């Protein structure tokens, strides 16, 4: 499989560091808002990567963190008059609920920053000992100028960053580029004891500490949204590589943003679409189809028209699965090879989705002998792309099948009047019956 590596700016052949095991770290949500479709794009990208690595026979050790302590979480807690833990738990539950509904595979762990304060403090101490960190008034900063490779992921140059940065925002920093590792707490804020006084971790250090704790010094793949490349991932590299003296991640995989009218979806811009609302309107498979129709490295401009198109696309797939129900067959190996060819090329889901639609079209034209093979092949591909088809529909199916059979018997006996009445009743429930020389087929509207 070829995978685009943000670090080398090239597609590279993916090979794990050791044998068949693949370690993957994804930056998860800051628990201060409801997940919106932009967050879900990142989660679906990690899901596709996770599933396809498994498909290729790898054992995937995926870690997705939650930032449960942060300025934004504290602000939200103050606004709501609640404890920050209550806020974090609420949004974590909401996230995990929608992730389940979207059939996104669970990671090995969902660690929270506050569960790793000890590791975070140790890591900051290590950086301090190596003289890459300094303390001022209870805050601890990373000294960016000392890390020679700073900017290697984002392609930014320290010189340009410095001249572009405004006057020191924080008077305690020696250099405007330095970033906080440990933050002194204000009296009302949640805090932990540390060698630098009461405080809490900075955002970037959390990920370095958790990635190291669960996955070791060097990990195979680090992922996240492209908005995290700078400064978050750049800072993670600086911290981790300074501490261990080893490369932090071999591959950096970033999905592009989901924008609304050209702007990044975010709470502060008030243009976000909570995924829960969207799932009230659309089947989770439709949302998955909508996202996977775009390559993960291309931006998506959110638009409901496209979602509606995805909904009718999904309906077409479901109808074919219903029509071909019960027909057995073998996988078409050439089509499976096509699927692998698309996916091996940097997770080419648009091609894989297009292939699924080609199969539906071919399947609809196929004779009785071959329709089952198209069905099997389609189910195989959709399943590996994480679509969850048939659960509710299959519950419905046996009953409809039975009614259609009874109606056919009536037609055979010449009772067309009753047969038509049954058809009319089913139509009212969104079930359409089509009669042909072979018998009858049904589809859901
Ligand atoms: Zn992170």
Boltz pocket constraint, residues with backbone or C-beta under 6 A from the ligand:
constraints:
  - pocket:
      binder: B
      contacts: [[A, 26], [A, 27], [A, 28], [A, 203], [A, 204], [A, 207], [A, 232], [A, 236]]
      max_distance: 6.0
